[in-house]
Amino acid sequence: MAAMDMSNYDAMLVVGPGLSSAGLDLSNDTMASGFLTAILDDTLLQPDDWAASEAFWYGTIIVIAISAVTKLSRWLTLETRIRVAAAKRPRPAQASSRIASALAAVTTVVREVS
């Protein structure tokens, strides 16, 4: 097997932003190692990967926070209704404050729209 000139090896592999396997001889350990190293080199992709992973984890945190707030508000509503029902009030689900009345109105409008 003829020896291959390895001085221009990096230029031979890189074709624009991708890699080319033209002239690649994987039986040559040096060439195979260089090609695999070039394939595994992700220095150009790292900023995009970091941005994608940050967006994923921020989205995950937001979903968890929204579900926690929803669960807490539902729990508080049910606790309030149980407490009022235990006090034998005639209408335990009726809003008792202006804030609760406003929240009930918004809930009713959203329920009617959907």
C-alpha distances in whole Angstrom, upper triangle without the diagonal:
4,7,9,13,15,18,19,18,21,22,19,21,24,26,30,31,28,24,22,19,17,14,14,11,13,11,10,14,15,14,16,18,19,19,22,24,24,25,28,29,33,34,35,37,39,42,42,41,44,46,46,46,50,51,50,52,55,55,55,58,60,60,61,64,65,65,67,70,70,71,73,75,76,77,79,81,81,82,85,86,86,89,91,91,92,95,96,96,97,93,91,88,90,89,91,90,89,85,85,87,84,81,83,84,80,79,81,80,77,77,79,77,74
4,6,10,12,15,16,16,19,20,17,19,23,24,28,30,27,24,21,18,17,13,13,11,14,13,11,14,14,14,16,19,19,19,22,23,24,25,28,29,32,33,34,36,38,41,41,41,44,46,46,46,49,51,50,52,55,55,56,58,60,60,62,64,66,66,68,70,71,71,74,76,76,77,80,81,82,83,86,87,87,89,91,92,93,96,97,97,97,94,91,88,90,89,91,90,89,85,85,87,84,82,83,84,80,79,82,80,77,78,80,77,74
4,7,9,12,13,13,17,18,16,17,21,23,26,28,26,22,20,18,16,13,13,11,14,12,10,13,12,11,14,16,16,17,20,21,21,23,25,26,30,31,32,34,36,39,39,39,41,44,44,44,47,49,48,50,53,53,54,56,58,59,60,62,64,64,66,68,69,70,72,74,75,75,78,79,80,81,84,85,86,87,90,90,91,94,95,95,96,92,90,87,89,87,89,88,87,83,83,85,83,80,82,82,79,78,80,79,75,77,79,76,73
4,6,9,10,9,13,14,12,14,17,19,23,24,22,19,17,15,13,10,10,10,12,12,10,12,11,9,13,15,14,14,18,19,18,20,23,23,27,28,28,31,33,35,36,36,38,41,41,41,44,46,46,47,50,51,51,53,55,56,57,59,61,62,63,65,66,67,69,71,72,73,75,77,78,79,81,82,83,85,87,88,89,91,93,92,93,90,87,84,86,84,86,85,84,80,80,82,80,77,79,79,76,75,77,76,72,74,76,73,70
4,6,7,8,11,12,11,13,16,18,21,23,22,18,17,16,14,11,12,12,15,15,12,14,12,11,14,15,14,15,18,18,18,20,23,23,26,26,27,30,32,34,35,35,37,40,40,41,43,45,45,47,49,50,51,53,55,56,57,59,61,61,63,65,66,67,69,71,72,73,75,77,78,79,81,82,83,85,87,88,89,91,93,92,93,90,87,84,86,84,86,84,83,80,80,82,79,76,78,79,75,74,77,76,72,74,75,72,70
4,5,5,8,10,9,11,14,17,20,21,19,16,15,15,14,11,11,12,14,14,11,12,9,8,12,12,10,12,15,15,14,17,20,19,23,23,24,26,28,31,32,32,34,36,37,37,40,42,42,43,46,47,48,50,52,52,53,56,57,58,59,62,63,64,65,68,69,70,72,73,74,75,78,79,80,82,84,85,86,88,90,89,90,87,84,81,83,81,83,81,80,76,77,79,76,73,75,76,72,71,74,73,69,71,73,70,68
4,6,8,9,10,12,14,17,19,21,20,17,17,17,16,14,14,15,17,18,15,15,12,11,15,15,12,14,17,16,15,19,21,20,23,23,23,26,28,30,31,32,34,36,37,38,40,42,42,44,46,47,48,50,52,53,54,56,58,59,60,62,63,64,66,68,69,70,72,74,75,76,78,80,81,82,84,85,86,88,90,89,90,87,84,81,83,81,83,81,80,76,77,79,76,73,75,76,72,72,74,73,69,71,73,70,68
4,6,5,6,9,11,13,16,17,17,14,14,14,13,12,13,15,17,18,15,16,13,11,15,15,12,13,16,16,14,17,19,18,21,21,21,24,26,28,29,30,32,34,35,36,38,40,40,42,44,45,46,48,50,51,52,54,56,57,58,60,61,63,64,66,67,68,70,72,73,74,76,78,79,80,82,83,85,87,88,88,88,85,82,79,81,79,81,79,78,74,75,76,73,71,73,73,70,69,72,70,67,69,70,67,65
4,5,5,6,9,12,15,16,15,12,11,11,11,10,10,12,13,15,13,13,10,8,11,11,8,9,13,12,11,14,16,15,19,19,19,22,24,27,27,28,30,32,32,33,36,37,38,39,42,43,43,46,47,48,50,52,53,54,56,58,59,60,62,64,65,66,68,69,70,72,74,75,76,78,80,81,82,84,86,85,86,82,80,77,78,76,78,77,76,72,72,74,71,69,71,71,68,67,70,68,65,66,68,65,63
4,5,5,6,10,12,13,12,10,11,12,12,12,12,14,15,18,15,15,12,10,12,12,8,9,12,11,8,12,14,13,15,15,16,19,21,23,24,24,26,28,29,30,32,34,35,36,38,39,40,42,44,45,46,48,50,51,52,54,56,57,58,60,61,63,65,66,67,69,71,72,73,75,77,78,79,81,83,82,83,79,76,74,75,73,75,73,72,68,69,71,68,65,68,68,64,64,66,65,61,63,65,62,60
4,6,5,8,10,12,12,10,10,12,12,12,13,15,17,20,18,18,15,13,15,15,12,11,15,14,11,14,17,15,17,17,17,20,22,24,25,26,28,29,30,32,34,35,36,38,40,41,42,44,45,46,48,50,51,52,54,56,57,58,60,62,63,64,66,67,69,70,72,73,75,76,78,79,80,82,84,83,84,80,78,75,76,74,76,74,73,69,70,71,68,66,68,68,65,64,67,65,62,64,65,62,60
4,6,8,11,13,11,9,8,9,8,8,9,12,14,17,15,16,14,11,13,14,11,10,14,14,11,13,17,16,18,19,19,21,24,26,26,27,29,31,31,33,35,36,37,39,41,42,43,45,46,47,49,51,52,53,55,57,58,59,61,63,64,65,67,68,69,71,73,74,75,77,79,80,81,83,85,84,84,81,78,75,77,75,77,75,74,71,71,73,70,67,69,69,66,65,68,66,62,64,66,63,61
4,6,10,10,8,5,5,7,8,9,8,12,13,16,15,15,13,10,11,12,9,7,11,11,8,10,13,13,15,16,16,18,20,23,23,23,26,28,28,29,32,33,33,35,37,38,39,41,43,44,45,47,49,50,51,53,54,55,57,59,60,61,63,65,66,67,69,71,72,73,75,76,77,80,81,80,81,77,75,72,73,72,74,72,71,67,68,69,66,64,66,66,62,62,64,63,59,61,62,59,57
4,6,7,6,5,6,9,10,12,12,15,17,20,18,19,16,13,14,15,12,10,12,12,9,10,13,12,14,14,13,15,18,20,20,21,24,25,25,27,30,31,31,33,35,36,37,39,41,42,43,45,46,48,49,51,52,54,55,57,58,60,61,63,64,66,67,69,70,72,73,74,76,78,79,78,79,75,73,70,71,69,71,70,68,65,65,67,64,61,63,64,60,59,62,60,57,58,60,57,55
4,6,6,6,6,10,10,13,13,17,19,22,21,22,20,16,17,18,15,13,15,16,12,12,16,15,16,16,14,16,20,21,21,22,25,26,26,28,30,31,32,34,36,36,38,40,41,42,44,46,47,48,50,51,52,54,56,57,58,60,62,63,64,66,68,69,70,72,73,74,76,78,79,78,79,75,73,70,71,69,71,70,68,64,65,66,63,61,63,63,59,59,61,59,56,57,59,56,54
4,6,8,9,13,14,17,17,21,22,25,24,25,22,19,20,21,17,15,17,17,13,14,16,15,15,15,12,15,18,19,18,20,23,23,24,26,28,28,29,32,33,34,36,38,39,40,42,43,44,46,48,49,50,52,54,55,56,58,59,61,62,64,65,66,68,70,71,72,74,76,77,76,76,73,70,67,68,66,69,67,65,62,62,64,60,58,60,60,56,56,58,56,53,55,56,53,51
4,7,10,14,15,18,18,21,22,25,24,24,22,20,19,20,17,14,16,15,12,11,14,12,12,12,9,11,14,15,15,16,19,20,20,22,24,25,26,28,30,30,32,34,35,36,38,40,41,42,44,45,46,48,50,51,52,54,56,57,58,60,62,63,64,66,68,69,70,72,74,72,73,69,67,64,65,63,65,63,62,58,59,60,57,55,57,57,53,53,55,53,50,52,53,50,49
4,7,10,12,15,15,18,18,22,21,21,20,17,17,17,15,12,13,13,10,9,12,11,11,13,11,12,15,17,16,17,20,21,21,23,25,26,26,29,31,31,32,35,36,37,39,41,41,43,45,46,47,48,51,52,53,54,56,58,59,61,62,63,65,67,68,69,71,73,74,73,73,70,67,64,66,64,66,65,63,60,60,62,59,56,58,58,54,54,56,55,51,53,54,51,49
4,7,9,12,11,14,15,18,18,18,17,13,13,14,12,9,10,11,8,7,11,11,12,14,13,14,17,20,19,19,23,24,23,25,28,29,29,31,33,33,35,37,38,39,41,43,44,45,47,49,49,51,53,54,55,57,59,60,61,63,65,66,67,69,70,71,73,75,76,76,76,73,70,67,68,67,69,68,66,63,63,64,62,59,61,61,57,57,59,58,54,55,57,54,52
4,5,9,8,12,13,17,16,17,16,13,13,15,12,9,12,13,10,10,14,14,16,18,17,18,21,23,23,23,26,28,27,29,31,32,32,34,37,37,38,40,42,42,44,46,47,48,50,52,52,54,56,57,58,60,62,63,64,66,68,69,70,72,73,74,76,78,79,78,79,75,73,70,71,70,72,71,69,66,66,67,65,62,64,64,60,60,62,60,57,58,60,57,54
4,6,5,9,10,13,13,15,14,11,10,13,12,8,11,13,11,11,14,16,18,20,19,20,23,26,25,25,28,30,29,30,34,34,34,36,39,39,39,42,44,44,45,48,49,49,51,54,54,55,58,59,60,61,63,65,65,67,69,70,71,73,75,76,77,79,81,80,80,77,74,71,73,72,74,73,72,68,68,70,67,64,66,66,63,62,64,62,59,60,62,59,56
4,5,9,11,14,14,16,16,12,13,15,14,11,14,16,14,14,18,19,21,23,22,23,26,29,28,28,32,33,32,34,37,37,37,40,42,42,43,46,47,47,49,51,52,53,55,57,58,59,61,63,63,65,67,68,69,71,73,74,75,77,78,79,81,83,84,83,84,80,78,75,76,75,77,76,75,71,71,73,70,67,69,69,65,65,67,65,62,63,64,61,59
4,6,10,12,11,14,13,10,11,14,13,11,14,16,15,16,19,20,23,24,24,26,28,31,31,31,34,35,35,36,39,40,40,42,44,45,45,48,50,50,51,54,55,56,57,60,60,61,64,65,66,67,70,71,71,73,75,76,77,79,81,82,83,86,87,86,87,83,81,78,79,78,80,79,78,74,74,76,73,70,72,72,69,68,70,69,65,66,68,65,62
4,6,9,9,11,11,7,8,11,10,8,11,13,13,13,16,18,20,23,23,24,26,29,29,29,32,34,33,34,37,38,38,40,42,43,43,46,48,48,49,52,53,53,55,57,58,59,61,63,63,65,67,68,69,71,73,74,75,77,79,79,81,83,84,84,84,81,78,75,77,76,78,77,76,72,72,74,71,68,70,71,67,66,68,67,63,64,66,63,61
4,5,6,9,9,7,7,11,11,10,12,15,15,15,18,19,23,25,25,26,29,32,32,31,34,36,35,36,39,40,40,42,44,45,45,48,50,50,51,53,55,55,57,59,60,60,63,65,65,66,69,70,71,72,75,76,76,78,80,81,82,85,86,85,86,83,80,77,79,78,80,79,78,74,74,76,74,71,72,73,69,68,71,69,66,67,69,66,63
4,5,7,9,7,5,8,10,9,10,13,14,14,16,18,21,24,25,25,27,31,30,29,32,35,34,34,37,39,38,39,42,43,43,45,47,47,48,51,52,53,54,57,57,58,60,62,63,64,66,68,68,69,72,73,73,76,78,78,79,82,83,83,84,80,78,75,77,76,78,77,76,72,72,74,72,69,70,71,68,66,69,68,64,65,67,64,62
4,6,9,8,7,10,12,12,13,15,17,17,19,21,24,27,28,29,30,34,34,33,35,38,37,37,40,42,41,42,46,46,46,48,51,50,51,54,56,55,57,60,60,61,63,65,66,66,69,71,71,72,75,76,76,78,80,81,82,84,86,86,86,83,80,78,80,79,81,80,79,76,75,77,75,72,74,74,71,70,72,71,67,68,70,68,65
4,6,5,6,8,10,11,12,14,15,16,18,20,23,25,27,28,30,33,33,32,35,37,37,37,40,42,41,42,45,46,46,48,51,51,52,54,56,56,57,60,61,61,63,66,66,67,70,71,72,73,75,77,77,79,81,82,83,85,87,87,87,84,81,79,81,79,81,80,80,76,76,78,75,72,74,75,71,70,73,72,68,69,71,69,66
4,6,5,6,8,10,10,12,14,15,16,18,22,23,25,26,28,31,32,30,33,36,35,35,38,40,39,40,43,44,44,46,49,49,49,52,54,54,55,58,59,59,61,63,64,65,67,69,69,70,73,74,75,76,79,79,80,83,84,84,85,82,79,77,79,77,79,78,78,74,74,76,74,70,72,73,70,69,71,70,67,68,70,67,65
4,6,5,6,9,10,11,12,14,15,16,20,22,23,25,26,29,30,29,31,34,34,34,37,39,38,40,43,44,44,46,48,49,49,52,54,54,55,58,59,59,61,63,64,65,67,69,70,71,73,75,75,77,79,80,81,83,85,85,86,82,79,77,79,77,79,78,77,73,73,75,73,70,72,73,69,68,71,70,67,68,70,67,65
4,5,5,6,9,10,10,12,14,15,19,20,22,23,25,28,29,28,30,33,33,33,36,38,37,39,42,42,42,45,47,47,48,51,52,53,54,57,58,58,60,62,63,64,66,68,69,70,72,74,74,76,78,79,80,82,84,84,84,81,78,76,78,76,78,77,76,72,72,74,72,69,71,71,68,67,69,68,65,66,68,65,63
4,5,5,6,8,10,10,12,14,18,20,21,22,24,27,27,26,29,31,31,31,34,36,35,36,39,40,40,42,45,45,46,48,50,50,52,54,55,56,58,60,60,61,64,65,66,67,70,71,71,73,75,76,77,80,81,81,82,78,76,73,75,73,75,74,74,70,70,72,69,66,68,69,65,64,67,66,62,63,66,63,60
4,5,5,6,9,10,11,12,16,18,20,21,22,25,26,25,27,30,29,29,32,34,33,35,38,39,38,41,43,43,44,47,48,49,50,53,54,54,56,58,59,60,62,64,64,66,68,69,70,72,74,75,75,78,80,79,80,77,74,72,74,72,74,73,72,68,68,70,68,65,67,68,64,63,66,65,62,63,65,62,60
4,6,5,6,9,10,10,14,16,17,19,20,23,24,23,26,28,28,29,31,33,33,34,37,38,38,40,43,43,44,46,48,49,50,52,54,54,56,58,59,60,62,64,65,66,68,70,70,72,74,75,76,78,80,80,81,77,74,72,74,72,74,72,71,68,68,70,67,65,67,67,64,63,66,65,61,62,64,62,59
4,5,5,6,9,10,13,15,16,17,19,23,23,22,25,27,27,27,30,32,31,33,36,37,37,39,41,42,43,45,47,47,49,51,52,53,55,57,58,59,61,62,63,65,67,68,69,71,73,73,75,77,79,78,79,76,73,70,72,70,72,71,70,66,66,68,66,63,65,65,62,61,64,62,59,60,62,59,57
4,5,5,6,9,12,14,16,16,18,21,21,20,23,25,25,25,28,30,29,30,33,34,34,36,39,39,40,42,44,44,46,48,49,50,52,54,55,56,58,60,60,61,64,65,66,68,70,70,71,74,76,75,76,73,70,67,69,68,70,68,68,64,64,66,64,61,62,63,60,59,61,60,57,58,60,57,55
4,5,5,6,10,12,14,15,16,19,20,19,21,24,24,24,27,28,28,29,32,33,33,35,38,38,39,41,43,44,45,47,49,49,51,53,54,55,57,59,60,61,63,65,65,67,69,70,71,73,75,75,76,72,69,67,69,67,69,67,67,63,63,65,63,60,62,63,59,58,61,60,56,58,60,57,55
4,6,5,9,10,11,13,14,18,18,18,20,23,23,23,26,28,27,29,32,33,33,35,37,38,39,41,43,44,45,47,48,49,51,53,54,55,57,59,60,61,63,65,65,67,69,70,71,74,75,75,75,72,69,66,68,66,68,67,66,62,62,64,62,59,61,62,58,57,60,59,55,57,59,56,54
4,6,8,11,11,12,14,17,17,16,19,21,21,21,24,26,25,27,30,30,31,33,35,36,37,39,41,41,43,45,46,47,49,51,52,53,55,56,57,59,61,62,63,65,67,68,69,71,73,72,73,69,67,64,66,64,66,65,64,60,60,62,60,57,59,59,56,55,57,56,53,54,56,53,51
4,6,9,11,11,12,15,16,14,17,19,19,19,22,24,23,25,27,28,28,31,33,33,34,37,38,39,40,43,44,44,46,48,49,50,52,54,55,56,58,60,60,62,64,65,66,69,70,70,71,67,64,62,64,62,64,62,62,58,58,60,58,55,57,58,54,53,56,55,51,52,55,52,50
4,6,8,9,10,13,14,13,15,18,18,18,21,23,23,24,27,28,28,30,33,33,34,36,38,39,40,43,44,45,46,48,50,51,52,54,55,56,59,60,61,62,65,66,67,69,71,70,71,68,65,62,64,62,64,62,61,57,58,60,57,54,57,57,54,53,56,55,51,53,55,52,50
4,5,5,6,10,10,9,12,14,14,15,17,19,19,21,23,24,25,27,29,30,31,33,35,36,37,39,40,42,43,45,46,47,49,51,52,53,55,57,58,59,61,62,64,66,67,67,68,64,61,59,60,58,60,58,57,54,54,56,54,51,53,54,50,49,52,51,48,49,51,49,47
4,5,5,8,10,10,11,14,15,16,17,19,20,22,23,25,26,27,29,31,32,33,35,37,38,40,41,42,44,46,47,48,50,52,53,54,56,58,59,60,62,63,64,66,68,67,68,65,62,59,61,59,60,58,57,54,54,56,54,51,53,54,50,50,53,52,48,50,52,50,48
4,6,7,8,10,11,13,14,16,17,19,20,22,23,24,26,28,29,30,32,33,35,36,38,39,41,42,44,45,47,48,50,51,53,54,56,57,59,60,62,63,64,66,68,67,68,64,62,59,60,58,60,58,56,53,53,55,52,50,52,53,49,49,52,50,47,49,51,48,46
4,6,5,6,9,10,11,12,14,15,16,18,20,21,22,24,26,27,29,30,32,33,34,36,37,39,40,42,43,45,46,48,49,51,52,54,55,57,58,60,61,63,65,64,64,61,58,55,57,55,57,55,54,50,50,52,49,47,49,50,46,45,48,47,44,45,47,45,43
4,5,5,6,9,10,10,12,14,15,16,18,20,21,22,24,26,27,28,30,31,33,34,36,37,38,40,42,43,44,46,48,49,50,52,53,55,57,58,59,61,63,62,63,60,57,54,55,53,55,53,52,48,49,51,48,46,48,49,45,45,48,46,43,45,47,44,43
4,5,5,6,9,10,11,12,14,15,16,18,20,21,22,24,26,27,28,30,31,33,34,36,37,39,40,42,43,45,46,48,49,51,52,53,55,57,58,60,62,60,61,58,55,52,53,51,53,51,50,46,47,49,46,43,46,46,43,43,46,44,41,43,45,42,41
4,5,5,6,9,10,11,12,14,15,16,18,20,21,22,24,26,27,29,30,31,33,35,36,37,39,40,42,43,45,46,48,49,51,52,54,55,57,58,60,59,60,56,54,51,52,50,51,50,48,45,45,47,44,42,44,44,41,40,43,42,39,40,43,40,38
4,5,5,6,8,10,10,12,14,15,16,18,20,21,22,24,26,27,28,30,31,33,34,36,37,39,40,42,43,45,46,48,49,51,52,54,55,57,59,58,59,55,52,50,51,49,51,49,48,44,45,47,44,41,44,44,41,40,43,42,38,40,43,40,38
4,5,5,6,9,10,11,12,14,15,16,18,20,21,22,24,26,27,28,30,31,33,34,36,37,39,40,42,43,45,46,48,49,51,52,53,55,57,56,57,54,51,48,49,47,49,47,46,42,43,45,42,40,42,43,39,39,42,41,38,40,42,40,38
4,6,5,6,9,10,11,12,14,15,16,18,20,21,22,24,26,27,28,30,31,33,34,36,37,39,40,42,43,45,46,48,49,51,52,54,56,54,55,52,49,46,47,45,47,45,44,40,41,43,40,37,40,40,37,36,39,38,35,37,39,37,35
4,5,5,6,9,10,10,12,14,15,16,18,20,21,23,24,26,27,29,30,32,33,34,36,37,39,40,42,43,45,46,48,49,51,53,54,53,54,50,48,45,46,44,46,44,43,40,40,42,39,36,39,39,36,35,38,37,33,35,37,35,33
4,5,5,6,8,10,10,12,14,15,16,18,20,21,22,24,26,27,28,30,32,33,34,36,37,39,40,42,43,45,46,48,49,51,53,52,53,49,47,44,45,43,45,44,43,39,39,41,39,36,38,39,36,35,38,37,34,35,38,36,34
4,5,5,6,8,10,10,12,14,15,16,18,20,21,22,24,26,27,28,30,31,33,34,36,37,39,40,42,43,45,46,48,49,51,50,51,48,45,42,43,41,43,41,40,36,37,39,37,34,36,37,34,33,37,36,32,34,37,35,33
4,6,5,6,8,10,10,12,14,15,16,18,20,21,22,24,26,27,28,30,31,33,34,36,37,39,40,42,43,45,46,48,50,48,49,46,43,40,41,39,41,39,38,35,35,37,34,32,34,35,31,31,34,33,29,31,34,31,30
4,6,5,6,9,10,11,12,14,15,17,18,20,21,23,24,26,27,28,30,32,33,34,36,38,39,40,42,43,45,47,48,47,48,45,42,39,41,39,41,39,39,35,35,37,35,32,34,35,31,30,33,33,29,30,33,31,29
4,5,5,6,9,10,10,12,14,15,16,18,20,21,22,24,26,27,28,30,31,33,34,36,37,39,40,42,43,45,47,46,47,44,41,38,40,38,39,38,37,34,34,36,34,31,33,34,31,30,33,33,29,31,34,32,30
4,5,5,6,9,10,10,12,14,15,16,18,20,21,22,24,25,27,28,30,31,33,35,36,37,39,40,42,43,45,44,45,42,39,36,38,35,37,35,34,31,31,33,31,28,31,32,28,28,31,30,27,29,32,30,28
4,5,5,6,9,10,11,12,14,15,16,18,20,21,22,24,26,27,29,30,32,33,35,36,38,39,40,42,44,43,43,40,37,34,36,34,36,34,34,30,30,32,29,27,29,30,26,25,29,28,24,26,29,27,25
4,5,5,6,9,10,11,12,14,15,17,18,20,21,22,24,26,27,28,30,32,33,34,36,37,39,41,42,42,42,39,36,34,35,34,35,34,34,30,30,32,30,27,29,30,27,26,29,29,25,27,30,28,26
4,5,5,6,9,10,10,12,14,15,16,18,20,21,22,24,26,27,28,30,31,33,34,36,37,39,41,40,41,38,35,32,34,32,33,32,32,28,28,31,29,25,28,29,26,25,29,29,25,27,30,28,27
4,5,5,6,9,10,10,12,14,15,16,18,20,21,22,24,25,27,28,30,31,33,34,36,38,39,38,39,36,33,30,31,29,31,30,29,25,25,28,25,22,25,26,23,22,25,25,22,23,27,25,23
4,5,5,6,9,10,11,12,14,15,16,18,20,21,22,24,26,27,28,30,32,33,34,36,38,37,38,34,31,29,30,29,31,30,29,26,25,27,25,22,24,25,22,21,24,24,21,22,25,23,21
4,6,5,6,9,10,10,12,14,15,16,18,20,21,22,24,26,27,28,30,31,33,35,36,36,37,34,30,28,30,28,30,29,29,26,25,27,26,23,24,26,23,22,25,26,22,23,27,26,24
4,5,5,6,8,10,10,12,14,15,16,18,20,21,22,24,26,27,28,30,31,33,35,34,35,32,29,26,28,26,27,26,26,22,22,25,23,20,22,24,21,20,24,24,21,23,26,25,23
4,5,5,6,9,10,11,12,14,15,16,18,20,21,23,24,26,27,28,30,32,33,32,33,30,27,24,26,24,26,25,24,21,20,22,21,17,19,21,18,17,20,21,18,19,22,21,20
4,5,5,6,9,10,10,12,14,15,16,18,20,21,22,24,26,27,28,30,32,31,32,29,26,23,25,24,26,25,25,22,21,23,22,18,20,22,19,17,21,21,18,19,22,22,20
4,5,5,6,9,10,10,12,14,15,16,18,20,21,22,24,26,27,29,30,30,31,28,25,23,25,23,25,24,25,21,20,23,22,18,20,23,20,19,22,23,21,21,25,25,23
4,5,5,6,9,10,10,12,14,15,16,18,20,21,22,24,26,27,29,28,29,26,23,21,22,20,22,21,21,17,17,19,18,15,17,19,17,16,19,21,18,19,23,23,21
4,5,5,6,9,10,11,12,14,15,17,18,20,21,22,24,26,27,26,27,24,21,18,20,19,21,20,21,17,16,18,17,14,15,18,15,13,17,18,15,16,20,20,18
4,6,5,6,9,10,11,12,14,15,16,18,20,21,22,24,26,25,26,24,20,18,20,19,21,21,22,19,17,20,20,16,17,20,18,16,19,21,18,18,22,23,21
4,5,5,6,9,10,10,12,14,15,16,18,20,21,23,25,24,25,23,19,18,19,18,19,19,20,17,15,19,19,15,17,20,18,16,20,22,20,20,24,24,23
4,5,5,6,9,10,11,12,14,15,16,18,20,21,23,22,23,20,17,15,16,15,16,16,17,14,12,15,15,11,13,16,15,13,16,18,17,17,20,21,20
4,5,5,6,9,10,11,12,14,15,16,18,20,21,20,21,18,15,13,15,15,17,17,19,16,13,16,16,13,13,16,15,13,16,18,16,16,19,21,19
4,5,5,6,9,10,10,12,14,15,16,18,20,20,21,19,15,14,17,16,17,18,20,17,15,18,19,15,16,19,19,16,19,22,20,19,23,24,23
4,5,5,6,9,10,10,12,14,15,17,19,18,20,17,14,13,15,13,14,15,17,14,12,15,16,14,14,18,18,16,18,21,20,20,23,25,24
4,6,5,6,9,10,11,12,14,16,17,16,17,14,11,9,11,10,12,13,15,13,10,13,14,11,11,15,15,13,15,18,18,17,20,22,21
4,5,5,6,9,10,10,12,14,15,15,16,14,10,9,12,13,14,16,18,17,13,16,18,15,14,18,18,15,17,21,20,19,22,24,23
4,5,5,6,9,10,10,12,15,15,17,15,11,11,14,14,14,16,19,17,14,17,19,17,16,20,21,18,20,24,23,22,25,27,26
4,5,5,6,9,10,11,13,12,14,12,8,9,11,10,10,13,16,14,11,14,17,15,14,18,19,17,19,22,22,21,24,26,26
4,5,5,6,8,10,11,10,12,9,6,6,9,10,11,14,17,16,12,14,17,15,14,17,19,16,18,21,21,20,23,25,25
4,5,5,6,9,10,11,13,11,8,9,12,14,14,17,20,19,16,18,21,19,17,21,22,20,21,25,25,23,26,28,28
4,5,5,6,9,10,12,12,8,11,13,13,13,16,19,19,16,18,21,19,18,22,23,22,23,26,26,25,28,31,30
4,5,5,7,6,9,8,5,8,10,11,10,14,17,17,14,16,19,18,17,20,22,20,21,25,25,24,26,29,29
4,5,5,6,8,8,5,9,11,13,13,17,20,20,17,18,21,20,18,22,24,21,22,25,26,24,27,30,29
4,5,8,10,11,9,12,14,16,16,19,22,23,19,21,24,23,21,25,27,25,25,29,29,28,30,33,33
4,6,9,11,9,12,14,15,14,17,21,22,19,20,24,23,21,25,27,25,26,29,30,29,31,34,34
4,6,9,8,12,13,15,15,18,22,23,20,21,24,24,22,24,27,25,25,29,30,28,30,33,33
4,6,6,10,10,12,12,15,19,20,17,17,21,21,19,21,24,23,22,26,27,26,28,31,31
4,6,9,9,12,13,16,19,21,18,17,21,21,18,21,24,22,21,25,26,25,26,29,30
4,6,6,9,10,14,16,18,14,14,18,17,14,17,20,18,17,21,23,21,22,26,26
4,6,8,9,13,16,16,13,13,17,16,14,17,19,17,17,21,22,20,22,25,25
4,6,9,12,14,14,10,11,14,13,10,13,15,13,13,17,18,16,18,22,22
4,6,9,11,12,9,8,12,12,9,12,14,13,13,16,18,17,18,22,22
4,6,8,8,5,5,9,9,7,10,13,12,13,16,17,17,19,21,22
4,7,9,7,7,11,11,11,13,15,15,16,19,20,21,22,25,26
4,5,5,6,9,10,10,12,14,15,16,18,20,21,22,24,26
4,5,5,6,9,10,10,12,14,15,17,18,20,21,23,24
4,5,5,6,8,10,11,12,14,15,17,18,20,21,23
4,5,5,6,9,10,10,12,14,15,16,18,20,21
4,5,5,6,9,10,10,12,14,15,16,18,20
4,5,5,6,9,10,11,12,14,15,17,19
4,5,5,6,9,10,11,12,14,15,17
4,5,5,6,9,10,10,12,14,15
4,5,5,6,9,10,11,12,14
4,5,5,6,8,10,11,12
4,6,5,6,9,10,11
4,6,5,6,9,10
4,5,5,6,9
4,5,5,6
4,6,5
4,6
4
